[in-house]
Amino acid sequence: MAYFEKRTSTTKDGRVDTTWRVRFKYSDGEGGSESGFPTKAAAERWNEEDEAATFGDGPPQA
C-alpha cells in the first residue's frame, strides 16, 4: 500500500515548485520512496506500474 505526499519548495525568485512523492513498504517491512513527479496522477501511474511489475495481477492476498 502506497501513499502520496505533495512537496512544495520556494525558489530564490519566489516561485513555488510542487512535486509529488510516492512512499511505500517493501515486503520485508522496510520503507522506500520515489520522488520528483510533476503531478499526483503521474505518481499514481508510476505506483500502479511498479505494483503490476512486482505483484503481477495484484498484491498477494492474506
FENSULRA-V571631 format. One record per residue. N is the residue number from 1. D_FIRST is the distance of its C-alpha to the first C-alpha in Angstrom with 2 decimals. Layout:
n = (N;N)
d_first = (D_FIRST;D_FIRST)
This chain:
n = (1;2;3;4;5;6;7;8;9;10;11;12;13;14;15;16;17;18;19;20;21;22;23;24;25;26;27;28;29;30;31;32;33;34;35;36;37;38;39;40;41;42;43;44;45;46;47;48;49;50;51;52;53;54;55;56;57;58;59;60;61;62)
d_first = (0.00;3.76;6.89;10.39;13.60;17.04;19.57;23.29;26.33;30.01;32.29;35.83;37.26;35.22;32.78;29.20;26.58;23.03;20.09;16.32;13.85;10.25;8.72;6.21;7.12;9.41;10.48;13.25;11.39;12.55;10.89;11.46;11.99;13.86;16.24;19.23;18.12;20.91;19.02;15.70;16.18;16.64;13.43;11.53;13.84;13.25;9.48;10.51;13.29;11.57;9.24;12.57;14.49;12.47;11.99;14.84;14.74;11.24;9.05;11.58;12.61;13.77)
